[in-house]
Amino acid sequence: MAYYGLIMAGGVGTRLWPLSRRHRPKQSLELVGNATMFEQAVERVTPLFGLDRILVITAAEHVDLLAEQVPQLPKANFIVEPEGRGTAPCIGLAAIHLRRRDPDATMAVLTADHFIRDAARFREVLMAAEQVARDDYLVTLGITPTGPSTGYGYIQQGERIATCRGLDVFRTERFTEKPDYETAVRMVTSGRYSWNSGMFIWRLGRILDEIREQMPELYTTLGEIEPTLDTQEYEPVLTRCWPRVAKQTIDYGVMEKATHVAVVPADIGWCDIGSWASLAALLPSDEQGNVVRGEHVGIDTSHSFIWGDRRLIATIGLERIVVVDTEDALLICPLEREQEVREIAQRLGQDSSSVHWT
């Protein structure tokens, strides 16, 4: 039973506008360290899977960009999703591709836009999860909370069902969407909750059975596509079928209703880099608490995030402000409102006359 890693590398990263764009999304950027998010995602699991067993699913417009960043990854291992329909269809499409290659495979569903500080520990967690998946569990990786965050979903841990490679494994009681602050405090204080990392491990047959039972329309569409794999009919059939697939996450579509689900809580230095604030938390700051990338001169400037590499950025009297300067756009906003950056990106995306977002 071979073990494969699937890296989901779609999405645009609208909350990291104006740096993240459709033509160069956040997974292709060097945000932390000297490698892109995608390069880091491949590098940290290559010792476990080897390059031949790492699959990547992404948009057609990003395949060449990502392939150039990791040229040693076989081009045949890239799966093209015609348009984003959520993680459930994305995983389903990848699953039928993998079933053609290895029907008995176990799949680890990973992402290209997470930062993981302890890569060795992460691989240990993935190996432990694979052992649990052999017993037909749908396994999710939980993140040990560092505080009562309202930005993540939570997983409630039930009884302990196993200890694998020194890691406790628990039956999953329920998934909870992003809570309010008071609820998050109660969850973290109880010690029975993990953050939902959005990473999963399961036998291929098991997840496809769940999709067939819980998302029959998606499974029917996958059934139309699968016989055409490796034929000239594949592209036309995929192009015709995919737009009618309903958008859905794997959490809503499968995990929240599934039985025999397990969670492996782990402390791996994980962060979902989904906003300027989350990125700032990972980067070193100066004596005034500023995180700076590029050339900056500041007077009475503190606890701000300043990013640019084209020209000098000078600031006076700023506190808790985000400044991101790129070739064709400049973002300035209070740090407390940086989640609203997505709305700017969406407005630009809807305006066909705008060149800034395309």
BAKOL-968039 format. One record per residue (C-alpha): residue in three letters; z, x, y negated. Coordinates in steps of 0.2 Angstrom, whole numbers, plus 5000, padded with zeros to 4 digits. Layout:
! residues N
+---------+------+------+-------+
| residuo |   up | east | north |
+---------+------+------+-------+
|     Ala |    Z |    X |     Y |
...
+---------+------+------+-------+
END
This chain:
! residues 358
+---------+------+------+-------+
| residuo |   up | east | north |
+---------+------+------+-------+
|     Met | 5000 | 5000 |  5000 |
|     Ala | 4993 | 5010 |  4985 |
|     Tyr | 5002 | 5009 |  4968 |
|     Tyr | 4991 | 5007 |  4952 |
|     Gly | 4995 | 5006 |  4934 |
|     Leu | 4987 | 4994 |  4922 |
|     Ile | 4988 | 4998 |  4904 |
|     Met | 4984 | 4984 |  4892 |
|     Ala | 4976 | 4991 |  4877 |
|     Gly | 4970 | 4976 |  4868 |
|     Gly | 4976 | 4969 |  4852 |
|     Val | 4974 | 4975 |  4834 |
|     Gly | 4992 | 4977 |  4828 |
|     Thr | 4990 | 4966 |  4812 |
|     Arg | 5008 | 4970 |  4807 |
|     Leu | 5003 | 4988 |  4805 |
|     Trp | 4989 | 4984 |  4792 |
|     Pro | 4981 | 4993 |  4783 |
|     Leu | 4982 | 5008 |  4795 |
|     Ser | 4978 | 4998 |  4811 |
|     Arg | 4961 | 4990 |  4810 |
|     Arg | 4949 | 4981 |  4822 |
|     His | 4939 | 4996 |  4823 |
|     Arg | 4954 | 5008 |  4825 |
|     Pro | 4969 | 4998 |  4832 |
|     Lys | 4986 | 5005 |  4833 |
|     Gln | 4985 | 5011 |  4851 |
|     Ser | 4972 | 5023 |  4845 |
|     Leu | 4983 | 5030 |  4831 |
|     Glu | 4994 | 5045 |  4830 |
|     Leu | 5010 | 5036 |  4825 |
|     Val | 5024 | 5046 |  4833 |
|     Gly | 5021 | 5064 |  4839 |
|     Asn | 5004 | 5073 |  4840 |
|     Ala | 4996 | 5061 |  4852 |
|     Thr | 4989 | 5043 |  4850 |
|     Met | 4999 | 5029 |  4857 |
|     Phe | 4986 | 5027 |  4871 |
|     Glu | 4986 | 5046 |  4875 |
|     Gln | 5005 | 5045 |  4877 |
|     Ala | 5003 | 5029 |  4888 |
|     Val | 4992 | 5038 |  4900 |
|     Glu | 5001 | 5054 |  4900 |
|     Arg | 5018 | 5047 |  4904 |
|     Val | 5012 | 5038 |  4920 |
|     Thr | 4999 | 5051 |  4926 |
|     Pro | 5011 | 5060 |  4937 |
|     Leu | 5015 | 5044 |  4946 |
|     Phe | 4998 | 5036 |  4948 |
|     Gly | 4986 | 5050 |  4946 |
|     Leu | 4971 | 5046 |  4934 |
|     Asp | 4961 | 5038 |  4948 |
|     Arg | 4974 | 5024 |  4949 |
|     Ile | 4976 | 5021 |  4931 |
|     Leu | 4966 | 5006 |  4925 |
|     Val | 4964 | 5001 |  4907 |
|     Ile | 4959 | 4983 |  4900 |
|     Thr | 4953 | 4982 |  4882 |
|     Ala | 4940 | 4975 |  4871 |
|     Ala | 4922 | 4981 |  4872 |
|     Glu | 4923 | 4989 |  4854 |
|     His | 4937 | 5000 |  4859 |
|     Val | 4931 | 5007 |  4876 |
|     Asp | 4922 | 5022 |  4869 |
|     Leu | 4936 | 5026 |  4857 |
|     Leu | 4949 | 5026 |  4870 |
|     Ala | 4938 | 5035 |  4883 |
|     Glu | 4935 | 5049 |  4870 |
|     Gln | 4954 | 5051 |  4868 |
|     Val | 4957 | 5053 |  4887 |
|     Pro | 4940 | 5059 |  4893 |
|     Gln | 4947 | 5064 |  4910 |
|     Leu | 4951 | 5045 |  4914 |
|     Pro | 4936 | 5038 |  4925 |
|     Lys | 4925 | 5027 |  4914 |
|     Ala | 4924 | 5015 |  4929 |
|     Asn | 4943 | 5012 |  4927 |
|     Phe | 4940 | 5003 |  4910 |
|     Ile | 4940 | 4984 |  4911 |
|     Val | 4932 | 4975 |  4897 |
|     Glu | 4940 | 4958 |  4891 |
|     Pro | 4927 | 4949 |  4881 |
|     Glu | 4940 | 4942 |  4869 |
|     Gly | 4959 | 4941 |  4869 |
|     Arg | 4966 | 4926 |  4878 |
|     Gly | 4984 | 4932 |  4880 |
|     Thr | 4992 | 4942 |  4893 |
|     Ala | 4990 | 4930 |  4907 |
|     Pro | 4971 | 4929 |  4908 |
|     Cys | 4971 | 4948 |  4904 |
|     Ile | 4981 | 4952 |  4919 |
|     Gly | 4972 | 4939 |  4930 |
|     Leu | 4955 | 4948 |  4926 |
|     Ala | 4962 | 4965 |  4929 |
|     Ala | 4969 | 4958 |  4946 |
|     Ile | 4953 | 4952 |  4953 |
|     His | 4945 | 4969 |  4948 |
|     Leu | 4959 | 4978 |  4957 |
|     Arg | 4958 | 4966 |  4972 |
|     Arg | 4940 | 4971 |  4974 |
|     Arg | 4945 | 4990 |  4975 |
|     Asp | 4961 | 4988 |  4985 |
|     Pro | 4967 | 4971 |  4991 |
|     Asp | 4984 | 4977 |  4996 |
|     Ala | 4988 | 4986 |  4980 |
|     Thr | 5004 | 4985 |  4970 |
|     Met | 5001 | 4984 |  4951 |
|     Ala | 5012 | 4990 |  4937 |
|     Val | 5007 | 4981 |  4921 |
|     Leu | 5010 | 4992 |  4906 |
|     Thr | 5006 | 4993 |  4888 |
|     Ala | 4998 | 5005 |  4876 |
|     Asp | 5008 | 5002 |  4861 |
|     His | 5026 | 5005 |  4867 |
|     Phe | 5035 | 5021 |  4863 |
|     Ile | 5046 | 5028 |  4877 |
|     Arg | 5056 | 5043 |  4874 |
|     Asp | 5062 | 5047 |  4892 |
|     Ala | 5045 | 5047 |  4902 |
|     Ala | 5053 | 5055 |  4917 |
|     Arg | 5066 | 5041 |  4918 |
|     Phe | 5053 | 5028 |  4915 |
|     Arg | 5043 | 5034 |  4930 |
|     Glu | 5059 | 5033 |  4941 |
|     Val | 5061 | 5015 |  4935 |
|     Leu | 5043 | 5011 |  4940 |
|     Met | 5046 | 5019 |  4957 |
|     Ala | 5062 | 5008 |  4959 |
|     Ala | 5053 | 4992 |  4954 |
|     Glu | 5039 | 4996 |  4966 |
|     Gln | 5051 | 4996 |  4981 |
|     Val | 5058 | 4979 |  4975 |
|     Ala | 5041 | 4972 |  4973 |
|     Arg | 5037 | 4976 |  4992 |
|     Asp | 5050 | 4962 |  4996 |
|     Asp | 5038 | 4950 |  4986 |
|     Tyr | 5048 | 4950 |  4970 |
|     Leu | 5040 | 4948 |  4954 |
|     Val | 5048 | 4962 |  4945 |
|     Thr | 5051 | 4964 |  4926 |
|     Leu | 5057 | 4979 |  4917 |
|     Gly | 5072 | 4975 |  4906 |
|     Ile | 5078 | 4986 |  4892 |
|     Thr | 5096 | 4989 |  4889 |
|     Pro | 5100 | 4982 |  4872 |
|     Thr | 5105 | 4994 |  4858 |
|     Gly | 5111 | 4979 |  4847 |
|     Pro | 5108 | 4960 |  4844 |
|     Ser | 5090 | 4961 |  4840 |
|     Thr | 5081 | 4944 |  4835 |
|     Gly | 5064 | 4952 |  4837 |
|     Tyr | 5063 | 4953 |  4856 |
|     Gly | 5064 | 4940 |  4870 |
|     Tyr | 5079 | 4941 |  4882 |
|     Ile | 5081 | 4941 |  4901 |
|     Gln | 5097 | 4934 |  4909 |
|     Gln | 5103 | 4944 |  4924 |
|     Gly | 5110 | 4935 |  4939 |
|     Glu | 5117 | 4942 |  4955 |
|     Arg | 5114 | 4960 |  4959 |
|     Ile | 5101 | 4961 |  4974 |
|     Ala | 5099 | 4979 |  4977 |
|     Thr | 5101 | 4997 |  4971 |
|     Cys | 5085 | 5007 |  4971 |
|     Arg | 5084 | 5026 |  4966 |
|     Gly | 5101 | 5024 |  4957 |
|     Leu | 5096 | 5008 |  4947 |
|     Asp | 5104 | 4991 |  4949 |
|     Val | 5092 | 4977 |  4952 |
|     Phe | 5096 | 4959 |  4948 |
|     Arg | 5089 | 4942 |  4951 |
|     Thr | 5082 | 4935 |  4935 |
|     Glu | 5091 | 4919 |  4930 |
|     Arg | 5080 | 4914 |  4915 |
|     Phe | 5069 | 4921 |  4901 |
|     Thr | 5074 | 4917 |  4883 |
|     Glu | 5062 | 4918 |  4868 |
|     Lys | 5068 | 4927 |  4852 |
|     Pro | 5085 | 4920 |  4848 |
|     Asp | 5094 | 4918 |  4831 |
|     Tyr | 5106 | 4932 |  4827 |
|     Glu | 5122 | 4923 |  4833 |
|     Thr | 5114 | 4919 |  4850 |
|     Ala | 5108 | 4937 |  4851 |
|     Val | 5126 | 4943 |  4848 |
|     Arg | 5133 | 4932 |  4862 |
|     Met | 5119 | 4938 |  4874 |
|     Val | 5122 | 4957 |  4870 |
|     Thr | 5141 | 4955 |  4871 |
|     Ser | 5140 | 4947 |  4888 |
|     Gly | 5132 | 4962 |  4896 |
|     Arg | 5121 | 4950 |  4906 |
|     Tyr | 5105 | 4951 |  4896 |
|     Ser | 5091 | 4964 |  4894 |
|     Trp | 5077 | 4964 |  4882 |
|     Asn | 5060 | 4958 |  4889 |
|     Ser | 5049 | 4974 |  4888 |
|     Gly | 5033 | 4964 |  4893 |
|     Met | 5031 | 4976 |  4908 |
|     Phe | 5029 | 4970 |  4926 |
|     Ile | 5027 | 4976 |  4944 |
|     Trp | 5021 | 4965 |  4958 |
|     Arg | 5010 | 4965 |  4974 |
|     Leu | 4993 | 4960 |  4969 |
|     Gly | 4992 | 4945 |  4981 |
|     Arg | 5009 | 4939 |  4975 |
|     Ile | 5004 | 4938 |  4956 |
|     Leu | 4987 | 4930 |  4961 |
|     Asp | 4996 | 4917 |  4972 |
|     Glu | 5007 | 4913 |  4957 |
|     Ile | 4992 | 4911 |  4945 |
|     Arg | 4984 | 4900 |  4958 |
|     Glu | 4999 | 4889 |  4959 |
|     Gln | 5005 | 4888 |  4941 |
|     Met | 4988 | 4891 |  4931 |
|     Pro | 4975 | 4883 |  4942 |
|     Glu | 4962 | 4882 |  4929 |
|     Leu | 4963 | 4900 |  4925 |
|     Tyr | 4963 | 4904 |  4944 |
|     Thr | 4947 | 4893 |  4946 |
|     Thr | 4938 | 4903 |  4932 |
|     Leu | 4943 | 4919 |  4940 |
|     Gly | 4936 | 4913 |  4956 |
|     Glu | 4919 | 4910 |  4948 |
|     Ile | 4920 | 4928 |  4941 |
|     Glu | 4926 | 4937 |  4956 |
|     Pro | 4910 | 4935 |  4967 |
|     Thr | 4899 | 4943 |  4954 |
|     Leu | 4909 | 4959 |  4952 |
|     Asp | 4898 | 4975 |  4954 |
|     Thr | 4883 | 4964 |  4952 |
|     Gln | 4870 | 4961 |  4938 |
|     Glu | 4877 | 4943 |  4936 |
|     Tyr | 4895 | 4949 |  4931 |
|     Glu | 4892 | 4951 |  4913 |
|     Pro | 4883 | 4934 |  4910 |
|     Val | 4895 | 4925 |  4921 |
|     Leu | 4910 | 4933 |  4912 |
|     Thr | 4903 | 4930 |  4895 |
|     Arg | 4900 | 4911 |  4899 |
|     Cys | 4917 | 4908 |  4907 |
|     Trp | 4929 | 4918 |  4896 |
|     Pro | 4928 | 4907 |  4880 |
|     Arg | 4934 | 4892 |  4890 |
|     Val | 4950 | 4901 |  4896 |
|     Ala | 4966 | 4894 |  4888 |
|     Lys | 4976 | 4907 |  4878 |
|     Gln | 4993 | 4910 |  4887 |
|     Thr | 5006 | 4923 |  4889 |
|     Ile | 5011 | 4929 |  4907 |
|     Asp | 5029 | 4924 |  4902 |
|     Tyr | 5025 | 4906 |  4898 |
|     Gly | 5011 | 4904 |  4911 |
|     Val | 5020 | 4912 |  4926 |
|     Met | 5036 | 4921 |  4924 |
|     Glu | 5047 | 4907 |  4917 |
|     Lys | 5043 | 4895 |  4931 |
|     Ala | 5042 | 4907 |  4945 |
|     Thr | 5055 | 4910 |  4959 |
|     His | 5060 | 4926 |  4967 |
|     Val | 5060 | 4936 |  4951 |
|     Ala | 5069 | 4952 |  4948 |
|     Val | 5074 | 4962 |  4933 |
|     Val | 5077 | 4981 |  4933 |
|     Pro | 5087 | 4985 |  4917 |
|     Ala | 5084 | 5002 |  4910 |
|     Asp | 5088 | 5014 |  4896 |
|     Ile | 5073 | 5024 |  4893 |
|     Gly | 5072 | 5026 |  4874 |
|     Trp | 5060 | 5011 |  4873 |
|     Cys | 5053 | 5004 |  4857 |
|     Asp | 5039 | 4991 |  4854 |
|     Ile | 5030 | 4998 |  4838 |
|     Gly | 5025 | 4982 |  4831 |
|     Ser | 5030 | 4984 |  4813 |
|     Trp | 5032 | 4997 |  4799 |
|     Ala | 5051 | 4995 |  4801 |
|     Ser | 5051 | 4998 |  4820 |
|     Leu | 5040 | 5014 |  4817 |
|     Ala | 5051 | 5020 |  4803 |
|     Ala | 5066 | 5019 |  4815 |
|     Leu | 5058 | 5032 |  4826 |
|     Leu | 5053 | 5044 |  4813 |
|     Pro | 5065 | 5057 |  4804 |
|     Ser | 5071 | 5053 |  4787 |
|     Asp | 5075 | 5064 |  4772 |
|     Glu | 5092 | 5066 |  4763 |
|     Gln | 5088 | 5050 |  4753 |
|     Gly | 5084 | 5040 |  4769 |
|     Asn | 5065 | 5040 |  4766 |
|     Val | 5053 | 5041 |  4780 |
|     Val | 5038 | 5050 |  4773 |
|     Arg | 5021 | 5055 |  4780 |
|     Gly | 5010 | 5064 |  4768 |
|     Glu | 5013 | 5072 |  4751 |
|     His | 5026 | 5062 |  4741 |
|     Val | 5036 | 5065 |  4725 |
|     Gly | 5050 | 5053 |  4722 |
|     Ile | 5063 | 5050 |  4708 |
|     Asp | 5077 | 5038 |  4712 |
|     Thr | 5068 | 5033 |  4728 |
|     Ser | 5078 | 5029 |  4744 |
|     His | 5077 | 5021 |  4761 |
|     Ser | 5059 | 5018 |  4759 |
|     Phe | 5044 | 5021 |  4771 |
|     Ile | 5030 | 5030 |  4762 |
|     Trp | 5014 | 5034 |  4772 |
|     Gly | 4998 | 5042 |  4766 |
|     Asp | 4987 | 5057 |  4769 |
|     Arg | 4974 | 5056 |  4756 |
|     Arg | 4983 | 5060 |  4740 |
|     Leu | 4999 | 5062 |  4732 |
|     Ile | 5011 | 5047 |  4731 |
|     Ala | 5023 | 5047 |  4717 |
|     Thr | 5037 | 5034 |  4716 |
|     Ile | 5051 | 5030 |  4704 |
|     Gly | 5066 | 5019 |  4706 |
|     Leu | 5061 | 5012 |  4723 |
|     Glu | 5073 | 5006 |  4736 |
|     Arg | 5069 | 4999 |  4754 |
|     Ile | 5050 | 4998 |  4750 |
|     Val | 5035 | 5001 |  4761 |
|     Val | 5020 | 5010 |  4754 |
|     Val | 5005 | 5013 |  4765 |
|     Asp | 4990 | 5021 |  4757 |
|     Thr | 4973 | 5022 |  4766 |
|     Glu | 4955 | 5025 |  4761 |
|     Asp | 4951 | 5007 |  4756 |
|     Ala | 4968 | 4998 |  4755 |
|     Leu | 4985 | 5000 |  4748 |
|     Leu | 5001 | 4990 |  4755 |
|     Ile | 5017 | 4989 |  4744 |
|     Cys | 5030 | 4977 |  4750 |
|     Pro | 5049 | 4976 |  4752 |
|     Leu | 5055 | 4982 |  4769 |
|     Glu | 5064 | 4966 |  4772 |
|     Arg | 5047 | 4957 |  4771 |
|     Glu | 5036 | 4969 |  4781 |
|     Gln | 5034 | 4956 |  4795 |
|     Glu | 5023 | 4946 |  4782 |
|     Val | 5010 | 4960 |  4783 |
|     Arg | 5002 | 4950 |  4797 |
|     Glu | 4998 | 4936 |  4785 |
|     Ile | 4988 | 4948 |  4774 |
|     Ala | 4978 | 4954 |  4789 |
|     Gln | 4975 | 4937 |  4795 |
|     Arg | 4969 | 4932 |  4777 |
|     Leu | 4957 | 4946 |  4777 |
|     Gly | 4951 | 4943 |  4794 |
|     Gln | 4947 | 4925 |  4789 |
|     Asp | 4937 | 4930 |  4774 |
|     Ser | 4920 | 4935 |  4779 |
|     Ser | 4917 | 4943 |  4762 |
|     Ser | 4931 | 4956 |  4765 |
|     Val | 4927 | 4973 |  4771 |
|     His | 4945 | 4979 |  4772 |
|     Trp | 4949 | 4972 |  4789 |
|     Thr | 4933 | 4974 |  4799 |
+---------+------+------+-------+
END
